[in-house]
Amino acid sequence: MAVITKYVVVRNGLELDNVFTVKKEAEAYDKMLDAAENLAGFIKNGAHDSNIDDNTIDKISVFLAKNGPDVVKMLKGIRPLAPGPENKKLVQPQEKPPGKSAKKARDKKPRKKGK
């Protein structure tokens, strides 16, 4: 008799149909579902005036999450839209990263190495 370990992803207390034999694959699937859930929330928030039903948004979100690396390549280098009445909610203010200001870093002289 053989013993087989199986991994099942549980979301909101429900076991999903997908069964994995490798723990890393189950964890990757769970992370993809997290990303899809975040995407669905983002789309629903931004498309509240459209006639897209929740089921379609969920399917689109899962598709985008499954193809994340390709989607990131396509979106690389795109800048957010300028704030306007129709897209105010879509653009978030960007914060400066903590650290030294550019002026202070520029004014520092390089250290000389000792002999």
C-alpha positions in Angstrom: 0.0 0.0 0.0 1.3 3.5 -0.9 0.9 6.6 1.1 0.5 9.8 -1.0 0.5 13.3 0.5 -1.9 15.7 -1.2 -2.2 19.4 -0.7 -5.6 21.2 -1.1 -6.1 24.9 -1.1 -8.8 26.1 1.3 -10.3 29.5 0.7 -13.0 31.0 3.0 -13.4 27.6 4.7 -14.1 25.8 1.5 -11.8 23.2 -0.1 -11.1 23.9 -3.8 -11.2 21.2 -6.4 -7.5 21.5 -7.3 -5.4 18.9 -5.5 -1.6 19.2 -5.6 1.1 16.6 -4.8 3.8 19.3 -4.4 3.5 21.9 -1.6 5.2 24.7 -3.6 2.6 24.3 -6.4 -0.3 24.5 -3.9 1.3 27.6 -2.3 1.8 29.2 -5.8 -1.8 28.5 -6.7 -2.9 30.1 -3.4 -0.8 33.2 -4.1 -2.3 33.4 -7.6 -5.8 33.3 -6.1 -4.8 36.1 -3.6 -3.6 38.2 -6.6 -6.8 37.5 -8.5 -8.9 38.5 -5.5 -7.0 41.8 -5.2 -7.4 42.4 -9.0 -11.1 41.7 -8.8 -11.5 44.2 -6.0 -9.5 46.8 -8.0 -11.6 46.3 -11.1 -14.9 46.3 -9.2 -13.9 49.6 -7.5 -12.8 51.2 -10.8 -15.6 49.8 -13.0 -18.6 50.5 -10.7 -20.4 52.4 -13.4 -20.0 49.7 -16.0 -22.4 46.8 -16.7 -19.8 44.1 -16.1 -21.1 41.4 -13.8 -19.1 40.0 -10.9 -18.7 36.6 -12.5 -17.0 38.1 -15.5 -14.7 40.3 -13.4 -13.7 37.2 -11.4 -12.9 35.3 -14.6 -10.8 38.2 -15.9 -9.0 38.6 -12.6 -8.0 34.9 -12.5 -6.9 35.1 -16.1 -4.7 38.2 -15.4 -3.3 36.6 -12.2 -2.4 33.3 -14.0 -0.6 35.3 -16.7 1.0 37.8 -14.3 4.5 37.9 -15.7 3.2 38.5 -19.2 0.9 41.2 -18.0 3.7 43.0 -16.1 5.8 43.0 -19.2 3.0 44.6 -21.2 2.4 47.3 -18.5 6.0 48.1 -17.8 6.8 51.7 -18.3 3.2 52.9 -18.3 2.6 56.0 -16.2 -0.6 56.7 -14.3 -3.2 59.0 -15.9 -3.3 62.6 -14.7 -6.0 63.1 -12.1 -9.3 64.1 -13.6 -12.9 63.8 -12.6 -13.3 60.4 -14.3 -10.1 58.8 -12.9 -9.5 60.5 -9.5 -9.9 57.2 -7.7 -7.6 55.3 -10.0 -4.4 57.4 -9.3 -3.0 57.2 -5.8 -0.6 59.9 -4.6 3.0 58.7 -4.7 5.1 59.0 -1.6 8.8 59.8 -1.6 10.9 56.9 -0.4 12.5 57.4 3.0 16.1 58.3 3.0 18.5 61.1 2.2 17.4 63.8 -0.2 19.1 64.0 -3.6 20.8 67.2 -2.7 22.5 65.8 0.4 23.7 62.7 -1.5 25.0 64.9 -4.4 26.9 67.2 -2.1 28.9 64.4 -0.4 32.4 63.9 -1.5 33.6 60.4 -2.2 35.8 58.9 0.5 39.5 58.4 -0.4 40.7 54.9 0.2 43.7 54.5 2.5 47.0 53.1 1.3 
